[in-house]
């Protein structure tokens, strides 16, 4: 059996990545798509190739729902 194929839609973050993201979080006013809370935090990662825009992640402060935006 050979090496498993890499799935470009599946990203594994290690502890260093998550620590860096936690240090960069910023609070914003945003409508949570799950509970409609009005405040959250955001952070971004370069999840695709360098010529693509970075992915922005959001987390609701009220319910901890996390979602992402590729634009």
Residue, then its C-alpha position, 0 to 999 in steps of 0.5 A: x500500500x502506498x501513501x494516503x492521498x492528501x485531501x486539499x479540503x482537509x487541513x490539520x493544524x498543530x498546537x503551534x498553529x492554534x497558539x498563533x491563531x489564539x494570539x491573533x484573535x480580534x473581537x468584532x460585531x458579527x451575527x452568529x449564523x447559529x444563535x444570532x449572537x452579536x459578538x465574536x472573534x475572528x482570525x485568519x490562516x493561509x489555508x490554500x496556495x499563496x496566490x489565493x486569499x486567506x481563510x477567515x475564521x469566526x467564533x461566536x462568543x455566546x455559543x462557541x459556534x465556529x465557521x469560516x469565510x473563504x472570501 
